[in-house]
Amino acid sequence: VFFAGMAAPAAEAGANGTAGNGAVSSRKPQSPLALLRSRSMSLLDDPELVQKALLQINQRHRWIFDGINASIKSFVLMGGMRLFVGVALKGLKLLRAKRLTLDELIQEVAAQSLRTGLLFGGFSGWWHGSESLFGQMAPRASPRARTFIAALIASPWLLVEQKDFRHTCAIYTMARAVQVLFNRFRKRHPEIPAVPHGDSLLFILSSAQIMFAYALRPDTIPESYYTFIRKIGPMTESQLQSVRDRTYAPGGRGPPQPLTALTGGRSALEACKKTYADGLQRSLPMYFTLHLVPRLAFGLPKFLSQPGTSMLQVLENTLRSTVMLTGFVGNYMAVFSAHRELYKPAQEGRYEFALFGGIAALSIFCEKRQRRPELALYVLPRALDCFVNAVARGPGPRVEGRYGLEVVVFALSAACVLTYYRSEPDVVPSWIKTTIRVTLADTPKDTKLRETTGDIRFTDDDDSSVLSPYA
C-alpha cells in the first residue's frame, strides 16, 4: 500500500488551513493515499486509514488488478489442465511404445503446458484489463464496443502458440462465431424451420470430404491433423501412397491393387477385425482422459460428493465416444474392403473414398443427441479447409501462411463470440458460456448474464457436459 501510494499521482493537496491574511482557505482534504504518503508512521498504527487507501487504490487502478487476477487464474487452470492431459496421454504412449524417454516427455509436455497457460492467461488478463480500463476512461461508450475492442487487443496472445495450433484456433473460433450469428438470426426469425438431423447430415458430409482428403489429397490437410487421422485410420502411409500413385498416374488411373496388397496379406475379414481392435485400443484411453479431466477441473466438488454416479457418467460417455470413433474407422475399412471384393472395379477409384467416409460417418448416431451438433462443428471447419485447399490445387491458401492472417481471423471471431456472450448470452451455446467463464476467469457482471449462464454443472439435462471431448 505504501509504495502504491508513493507511485500514485498526488492529485490532492493538504488539509484545511488559515491563510496569511486571516482568511480561511477552502482546500480539499487529503485523500487516504496522500495522507498515508505524507505520514512517517507504521502501517499498523491506523488500520482504518490503510483500509481506505486500499479502497482508493482499487478504484483508481482496478483495471490492473482485474487483468492480473484473471491472468493468474486462467494461466494456472489451463496450464495445469494441459499438463495433466499431456502427462496422461504421453504417459500412455511411453508405456505402450517406449519410443519416448521420460526426459523428452517432461520437456514436450512442459513446453505445451506453458504455451497454453500463456495463451489463456495473457488473453484473459488483457481482455479483462482492457475492458475495465475502457469502462473507466469512456463510461458512456457502448458495452458492446468495449468488449469487442478489448477482445481485439487481447487476441495477439495467439502468437505464443505454434502455427498449426494458431490455424486450428482460427478456424474453430470462426465456426463458433458463425454458430452464434446463426443462432441470433434464428432468434430474430423464428418462423424458419429447423432441419431434422441437420447436425448429423452436416457431420456426414464433412467426414466425406475429410476422408477423401485423407486417402488422396493429404496436401490439403494440416500435417498435425493428418498425422492424427492416419494413426487412428485403417491404412498405413505406404498403402495410401500406392493408392494415390495409381489414382493420379501420368497415363490415367491404373488398375486397383488387390486387397491383400493393401492389408499386409490379410483377408478382408481379418483386416476389418484388426482395424476395429486398433481403433478401440487407441480411442479408449484418449476418450477416458478427455471425459474425466474436465469433470475433475470444473466440477470437482460434485465429483467428490457423488463419485459413483460421476464415474458411471464418465464411463458411459467414454464408451459412447469410443464406439463412435471405433465404428467410424472400422466401417470405413469394411466398406472399402466390400467394394474391392464384391464390386471389383476395373480402375482405381477417386470419389468412392468420399462415399466410404460418408457411410462410415453414420456411427455418429452412437453418440448422444446433444453431442452431435458439437461433433458436426468439430469436423466442419476442417472439411471447409480441405475443400478450399483442394480447389486451389496444391497446398492452397492456408490461413497459417498468410502473414498472421490466422490472428486476424481469430481476433474478429473471438470478439464476435465474446460480444454476444456479454450482450445476448441466450444466443451463445451453454457449454461455450461455461467454457468462457472457466477458462477466461470471468464472473458475470450483470443480472441477465448471471441468470442465463447459471452455475457450472455436469448433469444429463445440461448441455455444458458436451464440453469434455470436443472443447
N, C-alpha and C positions, 0 to 999 in steps of 0.2 A: 504493500500500500504506500509506503514512504517513497520508494523510487518511482512508482507510477505517479505519485503526486508531484515529485520533482520534475518528471518529464512532461506533465500536463502543462499547457499554456496558462499563465497567470492572467486570467481574464477579469478577475475581480480584484478590487483594491481593498484598503484597510477598513477598519471599523469606523463607526460614527465618532466625530471629534469636534472640537471648537476651533474655529479659525482664529488667526492673529487679531482680527478686528472685533472679536467678540461674537460674531455671527455663528450660528450653528450650521455646519455643513451637512447636507443630506447625501452622504455617500453610501453606496450599497454595502451591506455587511459582507464579510469574507465568507467564501464558500468553505465547506468542510475540508476540501483538498488544500485550499490556500491557507487555512488556519492550521492544518496539520503540518504543512510545509514550513510555516513560519515559527513553529514552536520547537524548542530544543527539549524534547521530552521522550520518555519511553512510550511506545505504542500501547502498553498495557495501562498507562495512567488514566486514560479516558476511553474506555471501550465504546461508549456511545458515539464519540466523535469518529472513531475508526469505522464503526458501522455506517455512519452517514457518508464517510469518504468512500467506502466500498460501493455504496449505492450510487454515488455520483460517477465513480469510475464505470460502473456497469451501464449507466445511462449514456455516458459520453462515448465509451468505446465498446458498446455492446456488439457491434458488428465483428470486432476482432475476437471476442470471446465466443460468439456464435460459430464463427468459422473454425476456431481451434477446437472447440468442443465436438462439433460434428466431424471434423477431420480425424481426430483421435479415435472416436467411436467407430467410424467406418474402416479406418486402417486396421484396427485391432480385430474387428469382427471378420471382415472379408479376407484379410491376410491370413488370419488363423483358420478360417474355413478352407481357403485354398491350400494351406499347409496340410490340414487334416485329410482332405480328399486326395491330394497328391501323394502323401505318405501311404494312404490305404491302397490306391491304385498302383503306384510304382512298387510298393512293397509286395503286392501280389505278383507283379511281373518279375521282381527279383527272386521270389521264392520259386516261381514256376519255370522261368527260363534261365535264370542265373547268368544272364548276359550283362547285368548292371551291378556294379560294385556298390557297397554301402556309401562310400565317399561320393561317387557320381550321383547316387540317389539324393543325398543330402544337398549337394550343390545345385542340382537341377530343380528340386522341389523348393529350396530356399529362394532361388532366383525368381521362380514363377510366383511364389507367395509374396515376395517383396514387390514385384511389379503390380500384382493385383491389389495389394494394400495401398500402394502409391496412387494407383488409378482411382480407386473408390475414395480413399482418404482425401486426395487432392481435389477431386471433383466435388465431393460433399462439402469440404471446407470452403472452397471458392464459391460454390453456389449459395450456401447459407450466408457466408460473409458478405458477398456482393448484394444479395437480396436485402439483407439487413441494412447495409450501408446506403443503398438506394432509398430504402424506406426513411432513413434519417435525412438524406440530402434532398429528396424530392417526395415529400409525403403526399402531395397531390397527384403524383403520377399514377397511371393505371397499374393495379396489381399484376395484371397480365403482362404488361410491358416490363415491369421489374423482374418478374420470374423469367420471362423469355430472355432478356438481356443477361441476367445472371447465369443462366444455363449456357448461353453462348460463351461467356467469359470463362466458365469452368471447363468447357469441352477440350481445350488443348492438352489437358492431362492425359488424353488418349495416347499421346505420343510416347508415353513411357512404355507402352506395350510394343510387341513385335508386329511386323507388317501383316502377317496372316491374321493375328488377333484383331488388329485395327480394322481390317477388311471385314472380318466376321461381325464385330461390333457395329460397323456402319450399316451393313445390310440387314441385320436383325433389328436394330433400333429403327431403321426406316420402315420395316414391316410393322413394328408396333405403332409407329406414328400413323401409318395408313389404316391400321385397325382402329385406332382412336378416332380418326377423322371419319371413317365409315360408320362407327357407332354414333357419332354426332349427327351424321347425315340421316341415319335410320331414326334417331330420336326426333329430328325435325320433320321427317316424312314417314310416319308410322304406317301409312297405307301401303308401303312397298312390302310385298310378302317375302317371307324367308324361304330359302331353297331347302327342301328336305334332304338331310345328309349332305349338305353342301360342303361341310368341312372334310368329310370322308372323300368326296369326289375330288376336292382340291388336293388332298394328300395323294390320291391315286395318280392324278395327272402329274403332279410334281415328282413323284417317285419314278414314273415312267421316263421323264426327262433326265433325272439324275442317273438312273441305271443305264440308260443309253450312253450317257457321257462316260460312265464308269467302264463300260465294255469297249467303246470305240473312240471316244474323244476325251481322254484323260487330261489333255492340254487345256480343256475348258474348265477344269475344277482346280481350286487351290490345292497345293501339294499336301498340306496337312489334312484336309478333308478327304482327299483321295486316298491317302495312307490309311485313314480310319476306315473307309469303306472297304478297301482291299483286305484289311486284316479281318474284318467281320464277314466279308463277302465269300462266295463259294469257290472262286477260282484264283489261281496264283497269277503273278505278273507274267511269267513266261507263257502260260496258257492263254491269257488275254492278248498278249502280243502276237501270238501265232494267229489268232482270230483277226486282229487288225491288219496283219500283213496280207491275209487273203482277201479281206474286205476292200482294202484300199490298194490292191495290186496295180502296177502300172498298166497292165493289159486288160483291166477289168476285174470283177470279182471272180475269184477262183473257186474250185470245188471245196466244200467244207471238209474239215478233218474228221476222222472217226471220233466217236465219243470217248473211246478208251484212250485215245491220244491226249485228250483234254482233261482226263480224270486220273492220269497216272496209272493206266492199265486196269482201273476198276470198272465194274459194270455200272449201269445206271442206278440200280438199287443200292449198291454199295456206296456209290458217290453221294447219293441223297442221304443215306444214313450218316456218313461222315460229316456232311455239311450241317445236318441238324445237330449232331453231337458237338461239333466245334462251335457252332453258334451258341449253344447252351452253355458251354464251358466259358466262353468269352463274355457273354452278356449277363450271366447270373451275378458274378461278383461286382460288375460295373453298376448294374441297376440297384443291387442291395446297398452299395455305398451311396449312390445318388438319391435313394429314397430315405436312407437313415440319417445322413448328415444334416439336412435342413431341419428335420424334426428335433434333433439334438440342439442345433444352433438357435432355432426360432421358437421352439416350444418345449424347452427342457422341463419347466415346472409340470406341465401336463404329462409329459413322458414319464417323469418320476412318480407322479401321483397315480397314473394308470399304466404301469409298464407292460402288463399282459395285453391289454387292448391295443396299446400303441404298437407293440411288436407284431401283433396279428395284422394290423393295418399295413405295416411296413412289408411284411411277408406277402400279403395279398397283392399289394401294388407291385412288389418286385416280381412275383410270379406272373402277373398280367403283362408287365412290360417285357419280361424275358420271353414269354410265349409269343408276344407280338414280334419282337426282333428276330428270334429264332425261326419263327414261321416265315418271316419275310425272306431271309436268306435261303432257308430250306425250300420254300415254294419256288423261289427264282431258279434254283438248281433243278428242281423237279420238273418245272415247265420246260426249261432248256433241254433237259435230257429227253423228255417225252417228244419234244419237237424233233430232235435229231433221230430218235429211234423209230418213231411212228410215221412222221411226215417225210423223212429222208429227202431234204432239199437238194437240188442239183447244184446250187452255188451258195456261197457264204451269205448269210442274211445281214441285214442292216437295221431296218426299223423293227424287226422282230424283237430286238433286245428291249426296246421301249415297251412293247406289248408284254414281254415277260415281266418287266418291272411293275407295270400296272396291275397284272394279275397277282403278283406276289404281295402288292400293297393291300390286298383285301384283308390281310392279317390285322389291319387297324381296328377291325371290329372286335378283336380280343381285348382292346383297351376300354376303359370306362367312357361313357358318353361325354362326360365333362372334360376328358383329357384329349379328345380327338381334335378340337379346334387348335389346341396348343401344338399337337403333332403336325397339323397342316401348316401352321405358321412357322414351324421349325424347318420344314423341308422347302417351303415355297420360296424363300429368298435364295436358297442355293439353286433351286431349279431355274429361277429367272436369271441368276448369274451365269449358269451354264448355257442357257439359251442365247443370251446376248453374246457371250464369247464364241459360241458355235456359229452364230450368224455372221460374226466378224471374221470368221475363217482364220483360225490361229489362236494364240493366247488371248487376243482380243483386248479391248479397252477395260482391263480390270481396274477396280477402284484404287487398289493399293499402289499402283504405279503412276498415278496422276498428280504428283506434286502435292501430296497431302489432301487430295480431294476427299479421302475417306474421313478426315477430320471435319470437313465442311458438312458432309452428309450426316455424320454422327451429331454434329452440333445442332443443325436445324431439326433433326428428328428428335433428339433428346429435349430440345427446347419446346417443341410442339407437345410432346408427351407430358412434360413437367408443367407446362402452362395449363393444360386441361386438367391435370391432376390437382392443381390449386383451384381453378375456377369452376370446372364442371366435372367433378370426380365421378359422377354417375356414368360417364361415357368411357371411363377407363376401367378395364377388367379388374376384378377384385384382387387377383394374385399379383398383378402389376403394382397396384397400390400398396399391397403388403410388402412387395419387394422394395419399393422406393422407401417406404417408411423404415425398413430394417437396414438396407444396405447404405442408404444415404442419411441415416440417423435423423429422420425428420419426424417432428412432433406436430400433429395437426394444430393449426393456429386459429382456425375459425370453426364455428359450430357446425356448419354444413358439411365440411370435410370430416370432422370428428364423428358425426352421426353416420356418415356414409361408409367410412372405412371400418370402423369398429375395432375390435381387438384382433391381435394376431392369433388365429385359431387354425387347428388342423382337425376338421370334422368332416363327415361324409357330405353334409349339406353346404359346405363352404368351399367354393372352387379355388380358394387360395392354396388348397392341398395340391393342385397341379403344379405348384412351384417346383417340386422336388426334382423331377428328371429333366425338365426342359428349360429352366431358367438359367 
